[in-house]
Amino acid sequence: AKPAPRATTPKPLRRRDVYDPHAGRLVPMPVYWRFDLPPGCRISGPALIAEHETSTLVGSSFAASINSLGYIVLERRS
């Protein structure tokens, strides 16, 4: 995929307590609607990206970005 231009991240729809395996406890996570995330936006975990039939958990040790093809790319943060 070609590099996507940097985009702003939409505001989360709500917050939800979810178990974060990295933290070992429930943590409040922002919930983003997948189709509101344009190519180039980046979300630092912990967060949830919700869709009609699934959700993507972005753990606290990861960041998610949307590439130029519209795919979610997860990267481990050091």
N, C-alpha and C positions, 0 to 999 in steps of 0.2 A: 504494500500500500504506500502511496505517496504520503509525505508528511502533511498533516492537517494543520491549518492555521489555528493559532491559539484562540480559544473561545471562552467566554464567561460561563460559569456553572450556574444553572438555575437554582432557585431556592428550593429546599426540600419541601415535599408535600406535608410531611408530619415527622414525628420521632417515634421510635418503637424500641422497647428493651429486647435485646437479642443476646444470646450467649456468644461471646467472643473467645474462641479457643486460645488465642495468643494471650489474652488477659486472664483467662481462666474464670470468668464471671459474666453476669449479665451487664451489658453496657447500653446506654441510650444511643441509638443510631439514627441518623437522618435517613429518610426514605425518599428516593428520587424516582420519578416516573421515567422509564427508559426512553420513551419517545420525545421527552423534553430535553434530552441531552444531545446537543449538536456535535458534529465532528470537531475535535480540538479541545473539548472541555476535559477537565481533569478533576477527579474527586479523591481526596485522601480518606483512607479508612480510619475508623470503622464507618461503614455505610451499607445501605441496601439499595439495589437498583431493581425496581419492580417492573414486571411486564404482565401481560394478560395471563400467561400460563406458567410463568416461572419467576424466580427472583435470583439475583446474583449477590452473594455476600462478599463485601470487600472488607476483609479483616483489618485489624489495626496495624498490621505490619505490611499492608499493601496499599497501592494507589491504583485507581482505575482511570483509563482515558478512553475516549472514543476516537478511533482512527478514521482516516479519510473514506474508508468503505463503510463506516457506520458500525463496526464491530467493537465490542468491549475488550480492552486489552488490560490485563492485570499485571502489575509489576511489583515485586518484593522490594520494600524500602530497606535500606541498611541502617 
